[in-house]
Amino acid sequence: MRGSFQEEHSVLTKTLIRTNLRISYTDNFRVAPFANSTATASACSWEILVDDVSCGSGALIYSSYSQGTQPLYIHSSSTFVGYCPNIPSGTHTLSVRVGLTANIDPSDCYTGWKSTFMLEVEEAK
């Protein structure tokens, strides 16, 4: 899957002005070449967005790479955590953008599979 997807619980209300958002995302990820591909490497990235924008402190990105021409179908559970500063108080939407990694052939980016995801947000000073 490539593009953006929003989970059911992707809306949050930030109540304080001078806090950062601490975001933690856990899911099941897989990277593989497409069927009948001759690519020798595959790579995908998952990025947390707030209101469809990357975090100001730098992107909250998890990237995964795979070598070889045959899909291995290895699904790995991972967690990545980071901070988003300068988010104003009010209602905001969280989303995950799934994309390719520069200079790597198109890849099959797989999110979730017989697993539970967790997208956790807290205000932190």
C-alpha positions in Angstrom: 0.0 0.0 0.0 1.3 3.4 -0.9 -0.3 6.8 -0.2 -1.9 8.0 3.0 -4.3 6.2 5.3 -6.0 7.3 8.4 -6.9 5.0 11.3 -10.2 5.2 13.1 -8.7 7.0 16.1 -6.8 9.7 14.2 -8.4 12.8 15.6 -6.9 14.5 18.7 -7.5 17.7 20.6 -4.4 19.5 21.9 -5.3 21.5 25.0 -2.2 23.4 25.9 -0.3 26.0 23.9 3.3 25.4 25.0 3.6 21.7 24.7 5.0 19.3 22.1 3.2 16.2 20.8 4.9 13.0 21.6 3.8 10.4 19.0 4.3 6.7 19.2 3.3 4.3 16.4 3.5 0.5 16.5 2.4 -1.6 13.6 3.4 -4.6 11.5 5.5 -3.8 8.4 6.7 -5.7 5.3 8.8 -4.7 2.3 9.1 -6.9 -0.8 9.6 -6.6 -4.5 6.5 -6.7 -6.7 5.8 -10.1 -8.3 7.8 -10.7 -11.5 10.1 -7.9 -10.5 13.8 -8.1 -11.3 14.7 -5.6 -8.5 17.5 -6.6 -6.2 16.4 -4.3 -3.4 13.1 -3.0 -1.9 12.5 -0.2 0.4 9.5 1.6 1.9 8.9 4.3 4.5 6.0 5.1 6.9 5.7 8.7 8.1 3.4 10.2 10.7 1.7 13.4 9.6 -0.2 16.0 11.7 -2.8 17.7 9.6 -1.1 16.2 6.4 2.2 17.9 7.2 5.5 16.5 8.4 6.5 17.4 12.0 8.6 20.5 12.3 11.3 18.8 14.3 12.1 16.6 11.4 10.0 13.9 9.9 8.7 11.0 12.0 9.7 8.2 9.6 10.3 4.5 9.8 12.1 3.0 6.8 12.5 -0.7 6.0 14.8 -2.3 3.4 14.9 -5.8 1.9 17.5 -7.4 -0.4 16.8 -10.1 -3.0 14.5 -10.7 -6.0 12.0 -13.0 -4.3 9.4 -11.8 -1.7 10.2 -13.2 1.7 6.9 -12.3 3.3 8.5 -11.4 6.6 6.3 -9.1 8.6 8.1 -7.2 11.4 6.5 -5.4 14.2 8.2 -2.1 15.0 7.6 1.1 17.0 8.9 4.5 16.3 8.5 7.5 18.5 9.2 11.2 18.1 8.1 14.8 19.0 6.2 17.4 17.0 6.8 20.9 18.3 4.8 24.1 17.5 1.4 22.4 17.0 -1.2 24.9 18.1 -3.9 24.0 20.5 -7.1 22.7 19.0 -8.3 19.7 16.9 -5.8 17.9 14.7 -5.8 14.8 12.4 -3.0 12.2 12.5 -2.3 10.1 9.4 0.3 7.7 8.2 1.8 8.2 4.7 3.3 5.1 3.2 5.8 5.7 0.5 8.8 4.6 -1.4 12.4 5.4 -0.6 14.5 7.4 -3.0 16.8 5.6 -5.5 15.2 2.2 -4.8 12.9 0.4 -7.3 9.2 0.4 -6.7 8.3 -1.9 -3.8 5.4 -3.6 -2.2 4.8 -1.8 1.1 2.6 -3.8 3.4 1.1 -2.4 6.7 -0.6 -4.6 9.2 -1.2 -8.3 9.0 -2.8 -10.3 11.8 -1.6 -7.7 14.3 -2.8 -4.8 16.4 -1.6 -1.3 15.6 -1.2 1.5 18.2 -1.0 5.2 17.5 -0.5 7.0 20.8 -0.2 10.8 21.3 0.5 12.8 24.5 1.2 16.4 25.2 4.7 16.8 26.6 6.6 19.8 28.0 
